[in-house]
Amino acid sequence: MLRAVHDRMPLERTIYVGDLLHFPYGPRYQEEVKRFAFDIIRYLATREVKLIVIACNTATAAALHQAREVFDVPVVGVISPGAQAAVEATRRGLVGVICTEGTRLSQEYLHAIKELDPMVGVFQKACPELVEIVESGQADSARSEEVLRRDLAEIVQLGADVLVLGSTHYLHLRGAIERVFPGRFTLVDSASTTAAMVERRLDHARMRATSPNGRIDHELLVTAVPHRFNEVAEILFGERVPAVCEIDIGVSGREARSGAT
């Protein structure tokens, strides 16, 4: 997600917060994920950012709607842009969604797609092993292809012609998906579609950076194990990343730290 924003809007300064203290969000209860997301949004609001992206499908499902009611800063999620792109792309009227268990249980993709077009069928599949594969640098491995064959088998059998990559990790599996299922799907990833929405929102509000304002800095912040984030970020970005700082955010973070042994 961050890379997609940088590629599309290279003049924007960014602050990225990765909640590694509570990772992964997928298996957690929605109320818990919402609490973590609110802590991060509250922190970012104190930094006087002009827009916040919840760059996680699970957190978007759990927190987006209420966050928009609670916070003054504009908040964008990753589900609605992906749903819009999927509805526009399907010709058979059947969309597959691969995601975390938390996103699947929320049914947010189903609701978002059906709101746009009630006639489009939606089949959702939780694929937690694929996240692990991407983070371990095996996106283009024989293992990834084997797991994709297994996890996407039902979606293929149903005849879906669009596959939504309902986790920002999954965009790194594009090559493997296209090798295993050549020409089978139009792939929709939440990172590029959300970055496009962010660009439109900033343009509409006349808030987009159009010229460099001094040095363009990007902050990378994590709630735990910054060395681990460095390793994963270099795999995901394919290059070295700026120094990562560890921060303690909100009551939820402090409670989790004090309870850890």
C-alpha positions as a Python dict, from the first residue, in 0.01 Angstrom:
ca = {
    (1, 'M'): (0, 0, 0),
    (2, 'L'): (271, 247, 98),
    (3, 'R'): (467, 170, -216),
    (4, 'A'): (156, 226, -430),
    (5, 'V'): (102, 568, -268),
    (6, 'H'): (468, 663, -318),
    (7, 'D'): (458, 554, -683),
    (8, 'R'): (140, 748, -755),
    (9, 'M'): (212, 1059, -544),
    (10, 'P'): (590, 1092, -510),
    (11, 'L'): (573, 1445, -367),
    (12, 'E'): (363, 1348, -64),
    (13, 'R'): (527, 1305, 275),
    (14, 'T'): (402, 994, 454),
    (15, 'I'): (391, 846, 803),
    (16, 'Y'): (349, 470, 812),
    (17, 'V'): (253, 290, 1133),
    (18, 'G'): (284, -89, 1139),
    (19, 'D'): (121, -254, 1439),
    (20, 'L'): (358, -549, 1476),
    (21, 'L'): (279, -569, 1848),
    (22, 'H'): (-67, -707, 1764),
    (23, 'F'): (11, -873, 1430),
    (24, 'P'): (-160, -1063, 1275),
    (25, 'Y'): (-503, -897, 1284),
    (26, 'G'): (-675, -1165, 1077),
    (27, 'P'): (-759, -1414, 1357),
    (28, 'R'): (-854, -1145, 1613),
    (29, 'Y'): (-1204, -1032, 1716),
    (30, 'Q'): (-1329, -728, 1527),
    (31, 'E'): (-1381, -519, 1842),
    (32, 'E'): (-1019, -577, 1938),
    (33, 'V'): (-894, -483, 1591),
    (34, 'K'): (-1108, -169, 1599),
    (35, 'R'): (-951, -65, 1929),
    (36, 'F'): (-601, -106, 1788),
    (37, 'A'): (-693, 86, 1472),
    (38, 'F'): (-846, 370, 1673),
    (39, 'D'): (-527, 402, 1880),
    (40, 'I'): (-325, 444, 1561),
    (41, 'I'): (-571, 687, 1401),
    (42, 'R'): (-577, 893, 1721),
    (43, 'Y'): (-198, 914, 1716),
    (44, 'L'): (-186, 1012, 1348),
    (45, 'A'): (-448, 1281, 1408),
    (46, 'T'): (-212, 1441, 1661),
    (47, 'R'): (49, 1458, 1383),
    (48, 'E'): (-189, 1679, 1184),
    (49, 'V'): (-196, 1455, 877),
    (50, 'K'): (-434, 1555, 598),
    (51, 'L'): (-568, 1205, 527),
    (52, 'I'): (-540, 860, 686),
    (53, 'V'): (-545, 529, 499),
    (54, 'I'): (-635, 216, 691),
    (55, 'A'): (-400, 4, 481),
    (56, 'C'): (-532, -330, 603),
    (57, 'N'): (-844, -512, 488),
    (58, 'T'): (-914, -661, 832),
    (59, 'A'): (-880, -324, 1007),
    (60, 'T'): (-1088, -153, 739),
    (61, 'A'): (-1369, -401, 797),
    (62, 'A'): (-1352, -354, 1173),
    (63, 'A'): (-1297, 19, 1209),
    (64, 'L'): (-1360, 232, 900),
    (65, 'H'): (-1728, 322, 936),
    (66, 'Q'): (-1708, 426, 1301),
    (67, 'A'): (-1371, 598, 1251),
    (68, 'R'): (-1532, 830, 997),
    (69, 'E'): (-1790, 927, 1260),
    (70, 'V'): (-1540, 978, 1542),
    (71, 'F'): (-1242, 1154, 1380),
    (72, 'D'): (-1232, 1486, 1195),
    (73, 'V'): (-949, 1384, 962),
    (74, 'P'): (-1063, 1207, 642),
    (75, 'V'): (-1018, 828, 665),
    (76, 'V'): (-999, 594, 363),
    (77, 'G'): (-1018, 216, 370),
    (78, 'V'): (-903, -47, 122),
    (79, 'I'): (-1224, -246, 68),
    (80, 'S'): (-1448, -3, -120),
    (81, 'P'): (-1194, 77, -397),
    (82, 'G'): (-1131, -292, -456),
    (83, 'A'): (-1503, -369, -466),
    (84, 'Q'): (-1563, -92, -720),
    (85, 'A'): (-1284, -217, -946),
    (86, 'A'): (-1411, -576, -922),
    (87, 'V'): (-1767, -484, -1023),
    (88, 'E'): (-1637, -283, -1318),
    (89, 'A'): (-1410, -567, -1432),
    (90, 'T'): (-1635, -875, -1412),
    (91, 'R'): (-1803, -997, -1730),
    (92, 'R'): (-1949, -1317, -1589),
    (93, 'G'): (-2095, -1152, -1280),
    (94, 'L'): (-1889, -1364, -1037),
    (95, 'V'): (-1607, -1233, -821),
    (96, 'G'): (-1365, -1428, -601),
    (97, 'V'): (-1206, -1265, -296),
    (98, 'I'): (-903, -1402, -112),
    (99, 'C'): (-851, -1245, 230),
    (100, 'T'): (-787, -1301, 599),
    (101, 'E'): (-1035, -1484, 820),
    (102, 'G'): (-1130, -1158, 990),
    (103, 'T'): (-1214, -992, 659),
    (104, 'R'): (-1411, -1296, 545),
    (105, 'L'): (-1617, -1306, 863),
    (106, 'S'): (-1694, -934, 840),
    (107, 'Q'): (-1856, -987, 496),
    (108, 'E'): (-1750, -632, 405),
    (109, 'Y'): (-1645, -724, 51),
    (110, 'L'): (-1977, -900, -1),
    (111, 'H'): (-2171, -597, 122),
    (112, 'A'): (-1960, -348, -75),
    (113, 'I'): (-1992, -542, -401),
    (114, 'K'): (-2364, -614, -357),
    (115, 'E'): (-2430, -248, -281),
    (116, 'L'): (-2274, -159, -615),
    (117, 'D'): (-2441, -441, -811),
    (118, 'P'): (-2676, -688, -635),
    (119, 'M'): (-2652, -926, -931),
    (120, 'V'): (-2279, -994, -891),
    (121, 'G'): (-2199, -1316, -708),
    (122, 'V'): (-1920, -1312, -450),
    (123, 'F'): (-1717, -1605, -315),
    (124, 'Q'): (-1473, -1529, -32),
    (125, 'K'): (-1185, -1751, 77),
    (126, 'A'): (-955, -1697, 376),
    (127, 'C'): (-594, -1775, 280),
    (128, 'P'): (-375, -1708, 587),
    (129, 'E'): (-84, -1919, 463),
    (130, 'L'): (-33, -1686, 169),
    (131, 'V'): (53, -1397, 404),
    (132, 'E'): (323, -1608, 567),
    (133, 'I'): (456, -1708, 225),
    (134, 'V'): (488, -1345, 111),
    (135, 'E'): (653, -1230, 434),
    (136, 'S'): (908, -1510, 412),
    (137, 'G'): (1009, -1398, 62),
    (138, 'Q'): (856, -1700, -114),
    (139, 'A'): (598, -1522, -331),
    (140, 'D'): (749, -1665, -649),
    (141, 'S'): (828, -2010, -514),
    (142, 'A'): (700, -2359, -585),
    (143, 'R'): (537, -2348, -242),
    (144, 'S'): (333, -2040, -329),
    (145, 'E'): (212, -2204, -650),
    (146, 'E'): (111, -2519, -462),
    (147, 'V'): (-86, -2324, -201),
    (148, 'L'): (-251, -2110, -469),
    (149, 'R'): (-369, -2420, -655),
    (150, 'R'): (-523, -2549, -334),
    (151, 'D'): (-674, -2224, -203),
    (152, 'L'): (-814, -2099, -534),
    (153, 'A'): (-955, -2433, -652),
    (154, 'E'): (-1314, -2354, -543),
    (155, 'I'): (-1303, -2006, -696),
    (156, 'V'): (-1186, -2153, -1027),
    (157, 'Q'): (-1453, -2425, -1020),
    (158, 'L'): (-1725, -2167, -962),
    (159, 'G'): (-1614, -1977, -1273),
    (160, 'A'): (-1515, -1640, -1126),
    (161, 'D'): (-1344, -1416, -1379),
    (162, 'V'): (-1223, -1154, -1128),
    (163, 'L'): (-1005, -1221, -826),
    (164, 'V'): (-977, -955, -556),
    (165, 'L'): (-648, -970, -367),
    (166, 'G'): (-806, -881, -34),
    (167, 'S'): (-482, -836, 156),
    (168, 'T'): (-212, -588, 67),
    (169, 'H'): (37, -876, 91),
    (170, 'Y'): (-130, -1065, -192),
    (171, 'L'): (-33, -821, -466),
    (172, 'H'): (313, -979, -448),
    (173, 'L'): (152, -1305, -566),
    (174, 'R'): (43, -1164, -902),
    (175, 'G'): (317, -1340, -1092),
    (176, 'A'): (252, -1675, -925),
    (177, 'I'): (-125, -1649, -981),
    (178, 'E'): (-78, -1569, -1348),
    (179, 'R'): (157, -1865, -1387),
    (180, 'V'): (-75, -2111, -1213),
    (181, 'F'): (-397, -1976, -1372),
    (182, 'P'): (-287, -1805, -1696),
    (183, 'G'): (-557, -1575, -1832),
    (184, 'R'): (-811, -1705, -1580),
    (185, 'F'): (-867, -1391, -1374),
    (186, 'T'): (-863, -1017, -1390),
    (187, 'L'): (-668, -939, -1074),
    (188, 'V'): (-778, -651, -852),
    (189, 'D'): (-544, -543, -572),
    (190, 'S'): (-649, -312, -293),
    (191, 'A'): (-317, -124, -290),
    (192, 'S'): (-332, 28, -639),
    (193, 'T'): (-708, 92, -629),
    (194, 'T'): (-684, 262, -288),
    (195, 'A'): (-385, 474, -394),
    (196, 'A'): (-593, 593, -690),
    (197, 'M'): (-879, 684, -454),
    (198, 'V'): (-641, 874, -225),
    (199, 'E'): (-514, 1069, -524),
    (200, 'R'): (-870, 1159, -627),
    (201, 'R'): (-963, 1263, -272),
    (202, 'L'): (-659, 1488, -236),
    (203, 'D'): (-712, 1640, -581),
    (204, 'H'): (-1080, 1708, -507),
    (205, 'A'): (-993, 1876, -176),
    (206, 'R'): (-702, 2062, -341),
    (207, 'M'): (-467, 1917, -81),
    (208, 'R'): (-235, 1719, -306),
    (209, 'A'): (130, 1817, -300),
    (210, 'T'): (219, 1953, -644),
    (211, 'S'): (574, 2069, -576),
    (212, 'P'): (845, 1968, -330),
    (213, 'N'): (816, 2154, 1),
    (214, 'G'): (1165, 2104, 130),
    (215, 'R'): (1285, 1748, 179),
    (216, 'I'): (1025, 1474, 117),
    (217, 'D'): (1055, 1260, 430),
    (218, 'H'): (885, 927, 493),
    (219, 'E'): (853, 802, 850),
    (220, 'L'): (830, 430, 921),
    (221, 'L'): (700, 355, 1270),
    (222, 'V'): (622, 21, 1432),
    (223, 'T'): (477, -81, 1767),
    (224, 'A'): (726, -366, 1817),
    (225, 'V'): (1029, -553, 1673),
    (226, 'P'): (1159, -290, 1429),
    (227, 'H'): (1435, -528, 1314),
    (228, 'R'): (1167, -772, 1197),
    (229, 'F'): (989, -497, 1004),
    (230, 'N'): (1314, -404, 830),
    (231, 'E'): (1350, -761, 707),
    (232, 'V'): (990, -786, 585),
    (233, 'A'): (982, -435, 435),
    (234, 'E'): (1290, -502, 225),
    (235, 'I'): (1124, -818, 92),
    (236, 'L'): (800, -633, 13),
    (237, 'F'): (961, -318, -132),
    (238, 'G'): (1250, -494, -303),
    (239, 'E'): (1491, -229, -175),
    (240, 'R'): (1636, -85, 144),
    (241, 'V'): (1395, 125, 349),
    (242, 'P'): (1446, 427, 578),
    (243, 'A'): (1528, 370, 944),
    (244, 'V'): (1236, 224, 1138),
    (245, 'C'): (1144, 367, 1479),
    (246, 'E'): (954, 185, 1754),
    (247, 'I'): (673, 377, 1923),
    (248, 'D'): (421, 307, 2197),
    (249, 'I'): (70, 405, 2091),
    (250, 'G'): (-239, 427, 2306),
    (251, 'V'): (-377, 238, 2603),
    (252, 'S'): (-412, -84, 2402),
    (253, 'G'): (-42, -88, 2322),
    (254, 'R'): (65, -17, 2681),
    (255, 'E'): (-166, -286, 2818),
    (256, 'A'): (-28, -541, 2574),
    (257, 'R'): (331, -449, 2660),
    (258, 'S'): (275, -461, 3036),
    (259, 'G'): (111, -803, 3002),
    (260, 'A'): (393, -949, 2793),
    (261, 'T'): (654, -1165, 2963),
}
